[in-house]
Amino acid sequence: MSHPVVTARIDQSIASAADAMVLSGVGSVVVVHDDGSVAGILTERDLVRAAAAGADTRVAVTEHWMTAAPDVIEPSTSIDET
């Protein structure tokens, strides 16, 4: 995982989220609510799925294409606790 974590807003276009992935050199972004809490994760695979479905990436938002409610842990969690 990269640090700092690359994020996208839940209402952000998937085109914009994809741009953030490319600029940051990562294959996914954590999708967050307005309060910063985790809503989901948007991956390269999700972008391929959206493209295959014919989604307009400038209009389609992360909320509709992300994987919702992924398992999360705190940065301070040790590998033994997982």
N, CA, C and O atoms as a Maestro MAE file, in Angstrom:
{
 s_m_m2io_version
 :::
 2.0.0
}

f_m_ct {
 s_m_title
 :::
 protein
 m_atom[328] {
  # First column is atom index #
  i_m_mmod_type
  r_m_x_coord
  r_m_y_coord
  r_m_z_coord
  i_m_residue_number
  s_m_chain_name
  s_m_pdb_residue_name
  s_m_pdb_atom_name
  i_m_atomic_number
  :::
  1 25 0.843 -1.176 0.000 1 A "MET " " N  " 7
  2 3 0.000 0.000 0.000 1 A "MET " " CA " 6
  3 2 0.885 1.234 0.000 1 A "MET " " C  " 6
  4 15 1.928 1.275 0.653 1 A "MET " " O  " 8
  5 25 0.450 2.229 -0.739 2 A "SER " " N  " 7
  6 3 1.218 3.472 -0.779 2 A "SER " " CA " 6
  7 2 0.835 4.368 0.391 2 A "SER " " C  " 6
  8 15 -0.256 4.253 0.948 2 A "SER " " O  " 8
  9 25 1.733 5.247 0.746 3 A "HIS " " N  " 7
  10 3 1.462 6.191 1.819 3 A "HIS " " CA " 6
  11 2 1.954 7.549 1.378 3 A "HIS " " C  " 6
  12 15 3.124 7.639 1.006 3 A "HIS " " O  " 8
  13 25 1.186 8.600 1.382 4 A "PRO " " N  " 7
  14 3 -0.205 8.590 1.838 4 A "PRO " " CA " 6
  15 2 -1.113 7.848 0.858 4 A "PRO " " C  " 6
  16 15 -0.801 7.705 -0.324 4 A "PRO " " O  " 8
  17 25 -2.229 7.388 1.380 5 A "VAL " " N  " 7
  18 3 -3.195 6.649 0.578 5 A "VAL " " CA " 6
  19 2 -3.860 7.608 -0.409 5 A "VAL " " C  " 6
  20 15 -4.241 8.720 -0.041 5 A "VAL " " O  " 8
  21 25 -3.994 7.181 -1.645 6 A "VAL " " N  " 7
  22 3 -4.657 7.985 -2.673 6 A "VAL " " CA " 6
  23 2 -6.160 7.767 -2.532 6 A "VAL " " C  " 6
  24 15 -6.629 6.629 -2.495 6 A "VAL " " O  " 8
  25 25 -6.910 8.864 -2.455 7 A "THR " " N  " 7
  26 3 -8.352 8.767 -2.254 7 A "THR " " CA " 6
  27 2 -9.116 9.463 -3.374 7 A "THR " " C  " 6
  28 15 -8.569 10.272 -4.123 7 A "THR " " O  " 8
  29 25 -10.386 9.124 -3.462 8 A "ALA " " N  " 7
  30 3 -11.326 9.778 -4.374 8 A "ALA " " CA " 6
  31 2 -12.628 9.970 -3.608 8 A "ALA " " C  " 6
  32 15 -12.994 9.145 -2.771 8 A "ALA " " O  " 8
  33 25 -13.316 11.054 -3.899 9 A "ARG " " N  " 7
  34 3 -14.620 11.289 -3.271 9 A "ARG " " CA " 6
  35 2 -15.659 10.326 -3.851 9 A "ARG " " C  " 6
  36 15 -15.525 9.848 -4.978 9 A "ARG " " O  " 8
  37 25 -16.672 10.059 -3.074 10 A "ILE " " N  " 7
  38 3 -17.726 9.130 -3.489 10 A "ILE " " CA " 6
  39 2 -18.504 9.643 -4.700 10 A "ILE " " C  " 6
  40 15 -19.078 8.858 -5.455 10 A "ILE " " O  " 8
  41 25 -18.518 10.976 -4.881 11 A "ASP " " N  " 7
  42 3 -19.252 11.576 -6.001 11 A "ASP " " CA " 6
  43 2 -18.327 12.006 -7.142 11 A "ASP " " C  " 6
  44 15 -18.757 12.701 -8.063 11 A "ASP " " O  " 8
  45 25 -17.078 11.600 -7.083 12 A "GLN " " N  " 7
  46 3 -16.082 11.971 -8.092 12 A "GLN " " CA " 6
  47 2 -16.257 11.110 -9.338 12 A "GLN " " C  " 6
  48 15 -16.617 9.937 -9.236 12 A "GLN " " O  " 8
  49 25 -16.008 11.681 -10.506 13 A "SER " " N  " 7
  50 3 -16.114 10.892 -11.738 13 A "SER " " CA " 6
  51 2 -15.027 9.823 -11.753 13 A "SER " " C  " 6
  52 15 -13.945 10.007 -11.196 13 A "SER " " O  " 8
  53 25 -15.335 8.706 -12.401 14 A "ILE " " N  " 7
  54 3 -14.320 7.654 -12.465 14 A "ILE " " CA " 6
  55 2 -13.174 8.059 -13.382 14 A "ILE " " C  " 6
  56 15 -12.067 7.539 -13.244 14 A "ILE " " O  " 8
  57 25 -13.415 8.975 -14.313 15 A "ALA " " N  " 7
  58 3 -12.321 9.491 -15.148 15 A "ALA " " CA " 6
  59 2 -11.327 10.253 -14.287 15 A "ALA " " C  " 6
  60 15 -10.116 10.092 -14.441 15 A "ALA " " O  " 8
  61 25 -11.828 11.073 -13.388 16 A "SER " " N  " 7
  62 3 -10.968 11.834 -12.490 16 A "SER " " CA " 6
  63 2 -10.222 10.908 -11.532 16 A "SER " " C  " 6
  64 15 -9.041 11.116 -11.253 16 A "SER " " O  " 8
  65 25 -10.913 9.891 -11.031 17 A "ALA " " N  " 7
  66 3 -10.268 8.916 -10.145 17 A "ALA " " CA " 6
  67 2 -9.174 8.160 -10.897 17 A "ALA " " C  " 6
  68 15 -8.111 7.890 -10.339 17 A "ALA " " O  " 8
  69 25 -9.431 7.818 -12.158 18 A "ALA " " N  " 7
  70 3 -8.426 7.134 -12.980 18 A "ALA " " CA " 6
  71 2 -7.212 8.025 -13.200 18 A "ALA " " C  " 6
  72 15 -6.078 7.547 -13.167 18 A "ALA " " O  " 8
  73 25 -7.440 9.318 -13.424 19 A "ASP " " N  " 7
  74 3 -6.326 10.263 -13.565 19 A "ASP " " CA " 6
  75 2 -5.465 10.268 -12.306 19 A "ASP " " C  " 6
  76 15 -4.237 10.279 -12.391 19 A "ASP " " O  " 8
  77 25 -6.108 10.260 -11.137 20 A "ALA " " N  " 7
  78 3 -5.377 10.243 -9.866 20 A "ALA " " CA " 6
  79 2 -4.539 8.974 -9.744 20 A "ALA " " C  " 6
  80 15 -3.412 9.020 -9.249 20 A "ALA " " O  " 8
  81 25 -5.083 7.839 -10.192 21 A "MET " " N  " 7
  82 3 -4.333 6.581 -10.159 21 A "MET " " CA " 6
  83 2 -3.079 6.681 -11.022 21 A "MET " " C  " 6
  84 15 -1.988 6.307 -10.594 21 A "MET " " O  " 8
  85 25 -3.246 7.184 -12.232 22 A "VAL " " N  " 7
  86 3 -2.119 7.294 -13.162 22 A "VAL " " CA " 6
  87 2 -1.058 8.235 -12.604 22 A "VAL " " C  " 6
  88 15 0.127 7.899 -12.595 22 A "VAL " " O  " 8
  89 25 -1.472 9.403 -12.140 23 A "LEU " " N  " 7
  90 3 -0.522 10.391 -11.613 23 A "LEU " " CA " 6
  91 2 0.226 9.877 -10.387 23 A "LEU " " C  " 6
  92 15 1.383 10.233 -10.164 23 A "LEU " " O  " 8
  93 25 -0.443 9.034 -9.592 24 A "SER " " N  " 7
  94 3 0.168 8.516 -8.363 24 A "SER " " CA " 6
  95 2 0.864 7.179 -8.566 24 A "SER " " C  " 6
  96 15 1.559 6.703 -7.669 24 A "SER " " O  " 8
  97 25 0.688 6.573 -9.725 25 A "GLY " " N  " 7
  98 3 1.317 5.283 -9.988 25 A "GLY " " CA " 6
  99 2 0.744 4.152 -9.164 25 A "GLY " " C  " 6
  100 15 1.473 3.252 -8.748 25 A "GLY " " O  " 8
  101 25 -0.575 4.191 -8.920 26 A "VAL " " N  " 7
  102 3 -1.230 3.151 -8.132 26 A "VAL " " CA " 6
  103 2 -2.332 2.502 -8.957 26 A "VAL " " C  " 6
  104 15 -2.766 3.057 -9.967 26 A "VAL " " O  " 8
  105 25 -2.779 1.342 -8.535 27 A "GLY " " N  " 7
  106 3 -3.810 0.608 -9.253 27 A "GLY " " CA " 6
  107 2 -5.181 0.686 -8.630 27 A "GLY " " C  " 6
  108 15 -6.119 0.041 -9.097 27 A "GLY " " O  " 8
  109 25 -5.305 1.480 -7.567 28 A "SER " " N  " 7
  110 3 -6.607 1.634 -6.920 28 A "SER " " CA " 6
  111 2 -6.610 2.903 -6.078 28 A "SER " " C  " 6
  112 15 -5.563 3.443 -5.720 28 A "SER " " O  " 8
  113 25 -7.822 3.362 -5.773 29 A "VAL " " N  " 7
  114 3 -7.992 4.487 -4.859 29 A "VAL " " CA " 6
  115 2 -9.021 4.095 -3.813 29 A "VAL " " C  " 6
  116 15 -9.951 3.340 -4.093 29 A "VAL " " O  " 8
  117 25 -8.846 4.614 -2.611 30 A "VAL " " N  " 7
  118 3 -9.838 4.428 -1.564 30 A "VAL " " CA " 6
  119 2 -10.898 5.501 -1.762 30 A "VAL " " C  " 6
  120 15 -10.580 6.687 -1.849 30 A "VAL " " O  " 8
  121 25 -12.147 5.088 -1.833 31 A "VAL " " N  " 7
  122 3 -13.259 6.021 -2.022 31 A "VAL " " CA " 6
  123 2 -13.775 6.422 -0.646 31 A "VAL " " C  " 6
  124 15 -14.044 5.574 0.204 31 A "VAL " " O  " 8
  125 25 -13.908 7.736 -0.440 32 A "VAL " " N  " 7
  126 3 -14.290 8.242 0.878 32 A "VAL " " CA " 6
  127 2 -15.549 9.101 0.811 32 A "VAL " " C  " 6
  128 15 -15.849 9.743 -0.195 32 A "VAL " " O  " 8
  129 25 -16.273 9.081 1.931 33 A "HIS " " N  " 7
  130 3 -17.421 9.966 2.129 33 A "HIS " " CA " 6
  131 2 -16.904 11.371 2.436 33 A "HIS " " C  " 6
  132 15 -15.704 11.565 2.627 33 A "HIS " " O  " 8
  133 25 -17.811 12.348 2.482 34 A "ASP " " N  " 7
  134 3 -17.435 13.729 2.792 34 A "ASP " " CA " 6
  135 2 -16.721 13.858 4.133 34 A "ASP " " C  " 6
  136 15 -15.871 14.733 4.302 34 A "ASP " " O  " 8
  137 25 -17.062 12.987 5.092 35 A "ASP " " N  " 7
  138 3 -16.436 13.060 6.418 35 A "ASP " " CA " 6
  139 2 -15.096 12.324 6.485 35 A "ASP " " C  " 6
  140 15 -14.469 12.269 7.543 35 A "ASP " " O  " 8
  141 25 -14.657 11.761 5.356 36 A "GLY " " N  " 7
  142 3 -13.376 11.067 5.308 36 A "GLY " " CA " 6
  143 2 -13.446 9.585 5.608 36 A "GLY " " C  " 6
  144 15 -12.438 8.887 5.498 36 A "GLY " " O  " 8
  145 25 -14.618 9.086 5.986 37 A "SER " " N  " 7
  146 3 -14.738 7.655 6.269 37 A "SER " " CA " 6
  147 2 -14.721 6.857 4.962 37 A "SER " " C  " 6
  148 15 -15.117 7.353 3.907 37 A "SER " " O  " 8
  149 25 -14.259 5.627 5.058 38 A "VAL " " N  " 7
  150 3 -14.108 4.773 3.879 38 A "VAL " " CA " 6
  151 2 -15.470 4.286 3.390 38 A "VAL " " C  " 6
  152 15 -16.263 3.738 4.156 38 A "VAL " " O  " 8
  153 25 -15.722 4.497 2.102 39 A "ALA " " N  " 7
  154 3 -16.950 4.010 1.467 39 A "ALA " " CA " 6
  155 2 -16.674 2.755 0.653 39 A "ALA " " C  " 6
  156 15 -17.523 1.869 0.552 39 A "ALA " " O  " 8
  157 25 -15.472 2.689 0.070 40 A "GLY " " N  " 7
  158 3 -15.145 1.554 -0.779 40 A "GLY " " CA " 6
  159 2 -13.785 1.707 -1.414 40 A "GLY " " C  " 6
  160 15 -12.986 2.551 -1.008 40 A "GLY " " O  " 8
  161 25 -13.527 0.886 -2.411 41 A "ILE " " N  " 7
  162 3 -12.274 0.942 -3.150 41 A "ILE " " CA " 6
  163 2 -12.598 0.835 -4.639 41 A "ILE " " C  " 6
  164 15 -13.441 0.036 -5.046 41 A "ILE " " O  " 8
  165 25 -11.928 1.639 -5.430 42 A "LEU " " N  " 7
  166 3 -12.085 1.612 -6.886 42 A "LEU " " CA " 6
  167 2 -10.765 1.133 -7.467 42 A "LEU " " C  " 6
  168 15 -9.720 1.741 -7.236 42 A "LEU " " O  " 8
  169 25 -10.815 0.045 -8.218 43 A "THR " " N  " 7
  170 3 -9.603 -0.560 -8.766 43 A "THR " " CA " 6
  171 2 -9.575 -0.451 -10.290 43 A "THR " " C  " 6
  172 15 -10.569 -0.096 -10.923 43 A "THR " " O  " 8
  173 25 -8.421 -0.762 -10.857 44 A "GLU " " N  " 7
  174 3 -8.305 -0.803 -12.316 44 A "GLU " " CA " 6
  175 2 -9.332 -1.759 -12.911 44 A "GLU " " C  " 6
  176 15 -9.893 -1.496 -13.974 44 A "GLU " " O  " 8
  177 25 -9.569 -2.846 -12.234 45 A "ARG " " N  " 7
  178 3 -10.554 -3.830 -12.715 45 A "ARG " " CA " 6
  179 2 -11.951 -3.218 -12.768 45 A "ARG " " C  " 6
  180 15 -12.708 -3.486 -13.700 45 A "ARG " " O  " 8
  181 25 -12.301 -2.392 -11.769 46 A "ASP " " N  " 7
  182 3 -13.596 -1.702 -11.782 46 A "ASP " " CA " 6
  183 2 -13.695 -0.765 -12.984 46 A "ASP " " C  " 6
  184 15 -14.755 -0.647 -13.599 46 A "ASP " " O  " 8
  185 25 -12.591 -0.103 -13.316 47 A "LEU " " N  " 7
  186 3 -12.580 0.801 -14.471 47 A "LEU " " CA " 6
  187 2 -12.768 0.030 -15.773 47 A "LEU " " C  " 6
  188 15 -13.457 0.501 -16.679 47 A "LEU " " O  " 8
  189 25 -12.166 -1.143 -15.873 48 A "VAL " " N  " 7
  190 3 -12.346 -1.991 -17.053 48 A "VAL " " CA " 6
  191 2 -13.808 -2.426 -17.155 48 A "VAL " " C  " 6
  192 15 -14.390 -2.424 -18.240 48 A "VAL " " O  " 8
  193 25 -14.388 -2.793 -16.030 49 A "ARG " " N  " 7
  194 3 -15.799 -3.200 -16.001 49 A "ARG " " CA " 6
  195 2 -16.701 -2.060 -16.475 49 A "ARG " " C  " 6
  196 15 -17.634 -2.280 -17.247 49 A "ARG " " O  " 8
  197 25 -16.418 -0.841 -16.009 50 A "ALA " " N  " 7
  198 3 -17.205 0.329 -16.416 50 A "ALA " " CA " 6
  199 2 -17.060 0.585 -17.913 50 A "ALA " " C  " 6
  200 15 -18.046 0.857 -18.599 50 A "ALA " " O  " 8
  201 25 -15.838 0.498 -18.414 51 A "ALA " " N  " 7
  202 3 -15.598 0.720 -19.843 51 A "ALA " " CA " 6
  203 2 -16.310 -0.336 -20.685 51 A "ALA " " C  " 6
  204 15 -16.904 -0.016 -21.715 51 A "ALA " " O  " 8
  205 25 -16.250 -1.589 -20.247 52 A "ALA " " N  " 7
  206 3 -16.902 -2.675 -20.979 52 A "ALA " " CA " 6
  207 2 -18.418 -2.501 -21.005 52 A "ALA " " C  " 6
  208 15 -19.085 -2.932 -21.945 52 A "ALA " " O  " 8
  209 25 -18.953 -1.867 -19.965 53 A "ALA " " N  " 7
  210 3 -20.395 -1.622 -19.890 53 A "ALA " " CA " 6
  211 2 -20.806 -0.380 -20.677 53 A "ALA " " C  " 6
  212 15 -21.993 -0.074 -20.790 53 A "ALA " " O  " 8
  213 25 -19.823 0.332 -21.217 54 A "GLY " " N  " 7
  214 3 -20.122 1.522 -22.003 54 A "GLY " " CA " 6
  215 2 -20.392 2.763 -21.179 54 A "GLY " " C  " 6
  216 15 -21.007 3.710 -21.671 54 A "GLY " " O  " 8
  217 25 -19.944 2.775 -19.934 55 A "ALA " " N  " 7
  218 3 -20.169 3.928 -19.060 55 A "ALA " " CA " 6
  219 2 -19.418 5.153 -19.575 55 A "ALA " " C  " 6
  220 15 -18.298 5.040 -20.073 55 A "ALA " " O  " 8
  221 25 -20.035 6.307 -19.453 56 A "ASP " " N  " 7
  222 3 -19.364 7.572 -19.763 56 A "ASP " " CA " 6
  223 2 -18.525 7.918 -18.539 56 A "ASP " " C  " 6
  224 15 -19.061 8.361 -17.524 56 A "ASP " " O  " 8
  225 25 -17.233 7.721 -18.630 57 A "THR " " N  " 7
  226 3 -16.357 7.859 -17.459 57 A "THR " " CA " 6
  227 2 -16.291 9.280 -16.919 57 A "THR " " C  " 6
  228 15 -15.882 9.486 -15.776 57 A "THR " " O  " 8
  229 25 -16.684 10.258 -17.718 58 A "ARG " " N  " 7
  230 3 -16.679 11.652 -17.250 58 A "ARG " " CA " 6
  231 2 -17.898 11.953 -16.396 58 A "ARG " " C  " 6
  232 15 -17.910 12.925 -15.640 58 A "ARG " " O  " 8
  233 25 -18.934 11.109 -16.518 59 A "VAL " " N  " 7
  234 3 -20.185 11.317 -15.789 59 A "VAL " " CA " 6
  235 2 -20.368 10.270 -14.688 59 A "VAL " " C  " 6
  236 15 -20.857 10.591 -13.604 59 A "VAL " " O  " 8
  237 25 -19.982 9.030 -14.958 60 A "ALA " " N  " 7
  238 3 -20.135 7.945 -13.981 60 A "ALA " " CA " 6
  239 2 -19.318 8.254 -12.736 60 A "ALA " " C  " 6
  240 15 -18.182 8.719 -12.829 60 A "ALA " " O  " 8
  241 25 -19.898 7.993 -11.572 61 A "VAL " " N  " 7
  242 3 -19.219 8.318 -10.316 61 A "VAL " " CA " 6
  243 2 -18.703 7.063 -9.619 61 A "VAL " " C  " 6
  244 15 -19.188 5.954 -9.841 61 A "VAL " " O  " 8
  245 25 -17.714 7.277 -8.780 62 A "THR " " N  " 7
  246 3 -17.042 6.170 -8.096 62 A "THR " " CA " 6
  247 2 -18.015 5.299 -7.313 62 A "THR " " C  " 6
  248 15 -17.859 4.078 -7.266 62 A "THR " " O  " 8
  249 25 -19.016 5.918 -6.699 63 A "GLU " " N  " 7
  250 3 -19.968 5.169 -5.870 63 A "GLU " " CA " 6
  251 2 -20.627 4.025 -6.636 63 A "GLU " " C  " 6
  252 15 -20.917 2.981 -6.051 63 A "GLU " " O  " 8
  253 25 -20.865 4.202 -7.919 64 A "HIS " " N  " 7
  254 3 -21.577 3.194 -8.703 64 A "HIS " " CA " 6
  255 2 -20.683 2.073 -9.203 64 A "HIS " " C  " 6
  256 15 -21.188 1.027 -9.612 64 A "HIS " " O  " 8
  257 25 -19.368 2.260 -9.182 65 A "TRP " " N  " 7
  258 3 -18.456 1.268 -9.747 65 A "TRP " " CA " 6
  259 2 -17.485 0.682 -8.733 65 A "TRP " " C  " 6
  260 15 -16.792 -0.289 -9.037 65 A "TRP " " O  " 8
  261 25 -17.422 1.246 -7.544 66 A "MET " " N  " 7
  262 3 -16.479 0.786 -6.517 66 A "MET " " CA " 6
  263 2 -16.947 -0.522 -5.888 66 A "MET " " C  " 6
  264 15 -18.096 -0.933 -6.051 66 A "MET " " O  " 8
  265 25 -16.040 -1.160 -5.173 67 A "THR " " N  " 7
  266 3 -16.382 -2.258 -4.282 67 A "THR " " CA " 6
  267 2 -16.653 -1.622 -2.929 67 A "THR " " C  " 6
  268 15 -15.765 -1.016 -2.329 67 A "THR " " O  " 8
  269 25 -17.885 -1.762 -2.453 68 A "ALA " " N  " 7
  270 3 -18.296 -1.102 -1.212 68 A "ALA " " CA " 6
  271 2 -17.822 -1.870 0.018 68 A "ALA " " C  " 6
  272 15 -17.651 -3.088 -0.011 68 A "ALA " " O  " 8
  273 25 -17.618 -1.124 1.093 69 A "ALA " " N  " 7
  274 3 -17.328 -1.662 2.426 69 A "ALA " " CA " 6
  275 2 -16.206 -2.701 2.452 69 A "ALA " " C  " 6
  276 15 -16.421 -3.818 2.921 69 A "ALA " " O  " 8
  277 25 -15.015 -2.356 1.960 70 A "PRO " " N  " 7
  278 3 -13.908 -3.314 2.050 70 A "PRO " " CA " 6
  279 2 -13.451 -3.463 3.500 70 A "PRO " " C  " 6
  280 15 -13.701 -2.589 4.330 70 A "PRO " " O  " 8
  281 25 -12.790 -4.559 3.793 71 A "ASP " " N  " 7
  282 3 -12.198 -4.726 5.117 71 A "ASP " " CA " 6
  283 2 -11.081 -3.703 5.272 71 A "ASP " " C  " 6
  284 15 -10.281 -3.515 4.355 71 A "ASP " " O  " 8
  285 25 -11.022 -3.048 6.414 72 A "VAL " " N  " 7
  286 3 -9.991 -2.042 6.666 72 A "VAL " " CA " 6
  287 2 -9.335 -2.296 8.015 72 A "VAL " " C  " 6
  288 15 -9.937 -2.884 8.914 72 A "VAL " " O  " 8
  289 25 -8.085 -1.842 8.141 73 A "ILE " " N  " 7
  290 3 -7.372 -1.898 9.412 73 A "ILE " " CA " 6
  291 2 -6.663 -0.566 9.616 73 A "ILE " " C  " 6
  292 15 -6.457 0.191 8.667 73 A "ILE " " O  " 8
  293 25 -6.297 -0.291 10.839 74 A "GLU " " N  " 7
  294 3 -5.565 0.928 11.171 74 A "GLU " " CA " 6
  295 2 -4.098 0.762 10.779 74 A "GLU " " C  " 6
  296 15 -3.580 -0.355 10.794 74 A "GLU " " O  " 8
  297 25 -3.422 1.858 10.429 75 A "PRO " " N  " 7
  298 3 -1.997 1.770 10.086 75 A "PRO " " CA " 6
  299 2 -1.143 1.179 11.207 75 A "PRO " " C  " 6
  300 15 -0.096 0.586 10.947 75 A "PRO " " O  " 8
  301 25 -1.585 1.338 12.437 76 A "SER " " N  " 7
  302 3 -0.809 0.849 13.582 76 A "SER " " CA " 6
  303 2 -1.029 -0.637 13.866 76 A "SER " " C  " 6
  304 15 -0.363 -1.193 14.740 76 A "SER " " O  " 8
  305 25 -1.936 -1.287 13.160 77 A "THR " " N  " 7
  306 3 -2.224 -2.697 13.390 77 A "THR " " CA " 6
  307 2 -1.041 -3.548 12.946 77 A "THR " " C  " 6
  308 15 -0.542 -3.399 11.831 77 A "THR " " O  " 8
  309 25 -0.596 -4.443 13.826 78 A "SER " " N  " 7
  310 3 0.533 -5.308 13.478 78 A "SER " " CA " 6
  311 2 0.055 -6.466 12.612 78 A "SER " " C  " 6
  312 15 -1.133 -6.787 12.586 78 A "SER " " O  " 8
  313 25 0.977 -7.078 11.918 79 A "ILE " " N  " 7
  314 3 0.652 -8.209 11.052 79 A "ILE " " CA " 6
  315 2 0.100 -9.368 11.871 79 A "ILE " " C  " 6
  316 15 -0.694 -10.161 11.366 79 A "ILE " " O  " 8
  317 25 0.516 -9.473 13.135 80 A "ASP " " N  " 7
  318 3 0.030 -10.544 14.003 80 A "ASP " " CA " 6
  319 2 -1.439 -10.374 14.364 80 A "ASP " " C  " 6
  320 15 -2.111 -11.345 14.710 80 A "ASP " " O  " 8
  321 25 -1.939 -9.146 14.285 81 A "GLU " " N  " 7
  322 3 -3.327 -8.870 14.648 81 A "GLU " " CA " 6
  323 2 -4.299 -9.073 13.493 81 A "GLU " " C  " 6
  324 15 -5.512 -8.992 13.685 81 A "GLU " " O  " 8
  325 25 -3.787 -9.333 12.308 82 A "THR " " N  " 7
  326 3 -4.678 -9.454 11.151 82 A "THR " " CA " 6
  327 2 -5.201 -10.852 10.959 82 A "THR " " C  " 6
  328 15 -5.962 -11.103 10.025 82 A "THR " " O  " 8
  :::
 }
 m_bond[327] {
  # First column is bond index #
  i_m_from
  i_m_to
  i_m_order
  :::
  1 1 2 1
  2 2 3 1
  3 3 4 2
  4 3 5 1
  5 5 6 1
  6 6 7 1
  7 7 8 2
  8 7 9 1
  9 9 10 1
  10 10 11 1
  11 11 12 2
  12 11 13 1
  13 13 14 1
  14 14 15 1
  15 15 16 2
  16 15 17 1
  17 17 18 1
  18 18 19 1
  19 19 20 2
  20 19 21 1
  21 21 22 1
  22 22 23 1
  23 23 24 2
  24 23 25 1
  25 25 26 1
  26 26 27 1
  27 27 28 2
  28 27 29 1
  29 29 30 1
  30 30 31 1
  31 31 32 2
  32 31 33 1
  33 33 34 1
  34 34 35 1
  35 35 36 2
  36 35 37 1
  37 37 38 1
  38 38 39 1
  39 39 40 2
  40 39 41 1
  41 41 42 1
  42 42 43 1
  43 43 44 2
  44 43 45 1
  45 45 46 1
  46 46 47 1
  47 47 48 2
  48 47 49 1
  49 49 50 1
  50 50 51 1
  51 51 52 2
  52 51 53 1
  53 53 54 1
  54 54 55 1
  55 55 56 2
  56 55 57 1
  57 57 58 1
  58 58 59 1
  59 59 60 2
  60 59 61 1
  61 61 62 1
  62 62 63 1
  63 63 64 2
  64 63 65 1
  65 65 66 1
  66 66 67 1
  67 67 68 2
  68 67 69 1
  69 69 70 1
  70 70 71 1
  71 71 72 2
  72 71 73 1
  73 73 74 1
  74 74 75 1
  75 75 76 2
  76 75 77 1
  77 77 78 1
  78 78 79 1
  79 79 80 2
  80 79 81 1
  81 81 82 1
  82 82 83 1
  83 83 84 2
  84 83 85 1
  85 85 86 1
  86 86 87 1
  87 87 88 2
  88 87 89 1
  89 89 90 1
  90 90 91 1
  91 91 92 2
  92 91 93 1
  93 93 94 1
  94 94 95 1
  95 95 96 2
  96 95 97 1
  97 97 98 1
  98 98 99 1
  99 99 100 2
  100 99 101 1
  101 101 102 1
  102 102 103 1
  103 103 104 2
  104 103 105 1
  105 105 106 1
  106 106 107 1
  107 107 108 2
  108 107 109 1
  109 109 110 1
  110 110 111 1
  111 111 112 2
  112 111 113 1
  113 113 114 1
  114 114 115 1
  115 115 116 2
  116 115 117 1
  117 117 118 1
  118 118 119 1
  119 119 120 2
  120 119 121 1
  121 121 122 1
  122 122 123 1
  123 123 124 2
  124 123 125 1
  125 125 126 1
  126 126 127 1
  127 127 128 2
  128 127 129 1
  129 129 130 1
  130 130 131 1
  131 131 132 2
  132 131 133 1
  133 133 134 1
  134 134 135 1
  135 135 136 2
  136 135 137 1
  137 137 138 1
  138 138 139 1
  139 139 140 2
  140 139 141 1
  141 141 142 1
  142 142 143 1
  143 143 144 2
  144 143 145 1
  145 145 146 1
  146 146 147 1
  147 147 148 2
  148 147 149 1
  149 149 150 1
  150 150 151 1
  151 151 152 2
  152 151 153 1
  153 153 154 1
  154 154 155 1
  155 155 156 2
  156 155 157 1
  157 157 158 1
  158 158 159 1
  159 159 160 2
  160 159 161 1
  161 161 162 1
  162 162 163 1
  163 163 164 2
  164 163 165 1
  165 165 166 1
  166 166 167 1
  167 167 168 2
  168 167 169 1
  169 169 170 1
  170 170 171 1
  171 171 172 2
  172 171 173 1
  173 173 174 1
  174 174 175 1
  175 175 176 2
  176 175 177 1
  177 177 178 1
  178 178 179 1
  179 179 180 2
  180 179 181 1
  181 181 182 1
  182 182 183 1
  183 183 184 2
  184 183 185 1
  185 185 186 1
  186 186 187 1
  187 187 188 2
  188 187 189 1
  189 189 190 1
  190 190 191 1
  191 191 192 2
  192 191 193 1
  193 193 194 1
  194 194 195 1
  195 195 196 2
  196 195 197 1
  197 197 198 1
  198 198 199 1
  199 199 200 2
  200 199 201 1
  201 201 202 1
  202 202 203 1
  203 203 204 2
  204 203 205 1
  205 205 206 1
  206 206 207 1
  207 207 208 2
  208 207 209 1
  209 209 210 1
  210 210 211 1
  211 211 212 2
  212 211 213 1
  213 213 214 1
  214 214 215 1
  215 215 216 2
  216 215 217 1
  217 217 218 1
  218 218 219 1
  219 219 220 2
  220 219 221 1
  221 221 222 1
  222 222 223 1
  223 223 224 2
  224 223 225 1
  225 225 226 1
  226 226 227 1
  227 227 228 2
  228 227 229 1
  229 229 230 1
  230 230 231 1
  231 231 232 2
  232 231 233 1
  233 233 234 1
  234 234 235 1
  235 235 236 2
  236 235 237 1
  237 237 238 1
  238 238 239 1
  239 239 240 2
  240 239 241 1
  241 241 242 1
  242 242 243 1
  243 243 244 2
  244 243 245 1
  245 245 246 1
  246 246 247 1
  247 247 248 2
  248 247 249 1
  249 249 250 1
  250 250 251 1
  251 251 252 2
  252 251 253 1
  253 253 254 1
  254 254 255 1
  255 255 256 2
  256 255 257 1
  257 257 258 1
  258 258 259 1
  259 259 260 2
  260 259 261 1
  261 261 262 1
  262 262 263 1
  263 263 264 2
  264 263 265 1
  265 265 266 1
  266 266 267 1
  267 267 268 2
  268 267 269 1
  269 269 270 1
  270 270 271 1
  271 271 272 2
  272 271 273 1
  273 273 274 1
  274 274 275 1
  275 275 276 2
  276 275 277 1
  277 277 278 1
  278 278 279 1
  279 279 280 2
  280 279 281 1
  281 281 282 1
  282 282 283 1
  283 283 284 2
  284 283 285 1
  285 285 286 1
  286 286 287 1
  287 287 288 2
  288 287 289 1
  289 289 290 1
  290 290 291 1
  291 291 292 2
  292 291 293 1
  293 293 294 1
  294 294 295 1
  295 295 296 2
  296 295 297 1
  297 297 298 1
  298 298 299 1
  299 299 300 2
  300 299 301 1
  301 301 302 1
  302 302 303 1
  303 303 304 2
  304 303 305 1
  305 305 306 1
  306 306 307 1
  307 307 308 2
  308 307 309 1
  309 309 310 1
  310 310 311 1
  311 311 312 2
  312 311 313 1
  313 313 314 1
  314 314 315 1
  315 315 316 2
  316 315 317 1
  317 317 318 1
  318 318 319 1
  319 319 320 2
  320 319 321 1
  321 321 322 1
  322 322 323 1
  323 323 324 2
  324 323 325 1
  325 325 326 1
  326 326 327 1
  327 327 328 2
  :::
 }
}
